[in-house]
Amino acid sequence: MDTNCKDATLVYELHKAYEQEYLGRILFDEQGYWIYDGEELTVAEQEQLGKFIQHNMEVLWSS
């Protein structure tokens, strides 16, 4: 997680498991909107990742 980005509330740096290949990052603002910053993921993969993180963060914050 990138804590030095002033443009977003929450930033995740994305890497492939077991490899050093950088996939980009996904940034979230205070309203929960996100944007993908990278070139490796398709639009469908970006949407899947954004929804996955949002859902799991909601579950975490509500418990």
C-alpha positions as CSV (number, residue, x, y, z in Angstrom):
1,M,0.0,0.0,0.0
2,D,1.3,3.4,-1.0
3,T,1.0,6.0,1.8
4,N,2.9,8.8,0.0
5,C,0.2,9.6,-2.7
6,K,-1.5,12.9,-1.9
7,D,-4.1,12.4,-4.7
8,A,-5.9,9.5,-3.1
9,T,-7.1,8.2,0.3
10,L,-6.0,4.7,-0.3
11,V,-3.5,3.3,-2.9
12,Y,-2.6,-0.3,-3.6
13,E,0.5,-1.2,-5.6
14,L,-0.2,-4.2,-7.8
15,H,2.3,-7.0,-8.5
16,K,2.0,-10.6,-9.8
17,A,2.3,-13.2,-7.1
18,Y,5.7,-14.9,-7.1
19,E,7.1,-12.5,-9.7
20,Q,8.4,-9.0,-9.7
21,E,6.2,-7.8,-12.6
22,Y,4.5,-4.5,-11.7
23,L,0.9,-4.3,-12.8
24,G,0.2,-0.7,-11.8
25,R,-1.8,0.7,-8.9
26,I,-5.4,1.3,-8.0
27,L,-6.2,4.5,-6.1
28,F,-9.4,5.2,-4.0
29,D,-10.7,8.5,-2.9
30,E,-12.8,9.3,0.2
31,Q,-16.1,8.6,-1.6
32,G,-14.9,5.1,-2.6
33,Y,-14.4,6.0,-6.3
34,W,-11.3,4.4,-7.8
35,I,-9.0,4.7,-10.8
36,Y,-6.5,2.3,-12.2
37,D,-3.0,3.7,-13.0
38,G,-1.3,1.2,-15.2
39,E,-1.3,-0.5,-18.6
40,E,-1.4,-4.2,-17.8
41,L,-5.0,-4.9,-16.7
42,T,-8.0,-5.0,-19.0
43,V,-11.1,-2.9,-18.2
44,A,-12.9,-6.0,-17.0
45,E,-9.9,-6.9,-14.7
46,Q,-9.8,-3.4,-13.4
47,E,-13.5,-3.5,-12.5
48,Q,-13.2,-6.9,-10.9
49,L,-10.3,-5.7,-8.8
50,G,-12.0,-2.4,-7.8
51,K,-15.2,-4.2,-6.7
52,F,-13.3,-6.9,-4.9
53,I,-11.3,-4.4,-2.8
54,Q,-14.4,-2.2,-2.1
55,H,-16.5,-5.2,-1.0
56,N,-13.7,-6.6,1.3
57,M,-13.0,-3.2,2.8
58,E,-16.7,-2.7,3.5
59,V,-16.8,-6.1,5.3
60,L,-13.6,-5.2,7.2
61,W,-14.9,-1.8,8.3
62,S,-18.3,-3.0,9.3
63,S,-17.0,-5.7,11.7
